[in-house]
């Protein structure tokens, strides 16, 4: 990782993900979280204020040291224990069937091998555990013109925002990893260009990986 990725991108993400408009979405996606939670792409801790009382602990997976330092005040104010215990969502250092739930907010767009990451999340979830997610990605099929612009701008997006992709089909990726989506809302974020504002917010349930 170069200077820009290590020292600049985390600060940009901290500001962008701290937008007031994201608060209601964070509250929605955190609803129903319970027990021991693994959060991939913890970032600078903007989800912390929205953890429900049913959460007993949060294990944060965050590759950026600067991002973790920027999260310090939020972590200190958390109502539940939050510890950093992983750097790479593609290879989680936890045993099978460890967590009750997983949380991913605007993370799947950036992980290089998103398929590997989703399979890892499913592996560390207990059977029946839930993945709560809100992500931006590929626009709906009926908006082909938006999709074309997303593909045109994808390389620029990656360069400016630390590998973030505009054109990942989030719902398809989650289901391909073996999850069953039980709740889903697909929409455009108000006030954002459609190329970056095509959001998917939902909950997906994991079965036992050994059942495959």
N, C-alpha and C positions, 0 to 999 in steps of 0.2 A: 504494500500500500504506500502511495506517495503522500507528500505533504498535503495536497489538496484533499485527498480522501480521508486522511487521518485527522487533520486539523480544521478543515473548512466545512466539509460536508456535515459532520455532526452538529455544528452550530447552525447551519442552514436548516437541517431537519428539525432541530430543537425549536426554531422559530416557526417554521411552516406547520409542524405537527402540534404546536401550541395554540393554533388559531382557535378563537372562541367558538367558531362554527363547528369544530370537531367535538366539542364537549357533549352535546346530546347524542352523537353517534357512539362515543365511548361509553356513555351511560347505558345505551341500548345494548351494545355488544357484551358488556360485562354482566348484564342481568342474567341470573341463573347460574353464574359461576359458584362452585361450591368445593369445599375440601382443599386438597393440595393441588395447586395450579402451576403449570409451567407456561411461562410467557416467552415466546420466541420473538426476537427483535424488540427487546424491551425498550430500546432507544434511551430517551432521557426521562422516562418514568411518567409520561403524561396520563397513563391509565390509572396510576396509583389512587387518586382521589375517588375513583369510581368502583373500586373493588367492593362488592357487597359484603355484609357481615358474615355471610355463610362461608367465605373464604378463610381458611385457617393458615395458609402459608403460600408464598409465591416464590418460585425459582425462576430467576431471570437469565435468559440466554441473550447475551449482547456482545458482539465482537469488538465494539469500539470502547477503548479505555476512556477516551474523552467523553463519549456519550454517558458512560457510567458515572464519571465524575460530575457531569452536569445534572445528573439525576439525584445527587446526594441529598439535597434538601427535601425532595419529595419522598425519597426512601426513608429518611429520618422521621418524617411526619406520618408515615403509613400506619394504619391501624392494625396491620398484620405483619409478621416477619417477612422481609424480602431479602433474598440473598442472590448474589450472582454466582452461578455455578456452571456456566457453559459459554463458549465463544462461537460455536458453529452450529447452526440449526440443521446442517446436513449430516452431522455426526454427534448425536447427543450423548453425553457421558452418564447416562442413567440406565438402570435395568429395565427390563420389560415390565409392563403393567405397574408403573410407579405412581402415576398421577391420576387424579379424578377428572381433571379438565385441563384444556390448553387454550391459550389466548394468542391471537395474531391480529395486529392492527397495522395495516399498511406496511406489511413485511414481505409477503409472498412475491411482491413485485421486484424485490431486490436480490433475494437469495439466488446465487448462481445456478445451483441444481435444485430447483423447487420441488421436483418429483421426489428426490432423495429426502428432502426436508419433511415433506408431508408423510412419507412412509415412516420416517423416524418419529414424528409426532404420534402417529398411530401406534407404533411399537411401544412407546413409553406410556401410553394411556391404558388404563384398566379397561377390560371389556365393558362396553356401555358408557365409557367416558366420552366427554363432549369436547369438540373443537369449536370455539367461538371466534368468529372472524369478521373483520370489515376490511375490505381491500379495494383498491382501484385496479382496473384492468381493461380488457378488451370490451368495446361497446357491444350492445345487443346486435344480433344478426340483422335486424331490420334497419340498422343505421350503418350501412356499408360505407357511406361517405366518411363518417367519423372513423371507422376502422381504417380506411385508407390513410387518413391523416395521422392516425396513431402509428401506423407502420412507417410512414415517412419520417416522423419525428422521434422514433424510438431510439435511434443511435445518439441523437443529440441529448435526449433525456438521460440516457445511461451515462454520458460523459459529464453532464452537469450535476447529477444527483446520485453519484456513487453506485452506478449499475442498475438503477431503477428502470424497469420496463413499463411501457404503456400498453402493450398488446398481449398480455398473458390472459388466457381464458380461465378465470379463477374458479368458477363453478365446475367446469370440466376437470380441472386439475385436482380439486378436492375429491370429487367422486371417483376419479381414476385411481386415487391412492387407497380406495377401499372404504371411504366414509359414506355414510348415508345422510344426506341433508334433510333435516327435519323442519328447519325454519329458514326462509330466504326472502330477502327484499333486494331487488335489483333496481337501481334508480340513478339519476344524474344529480350530483350535488348542486344545490342552488348557488348561483354566483360564480361557479367554476366553468372554464371551458370544457366542453364535452370530452375532449381528448384526454384530459386528466381527471375528469369528474364522473366517470362511469364506475359506480360503486356497487359492490355486492356485500351485503351484511347478512350473516346467518349463523346457524348452529348445525353442526354435523356430528353424528354419533359413530363411534368406533366399535366394531365387533372385535373378536379375538383374532389376532394375526395368525395364530396357529390353526384356525378354522379353515384357512384358505387351502 
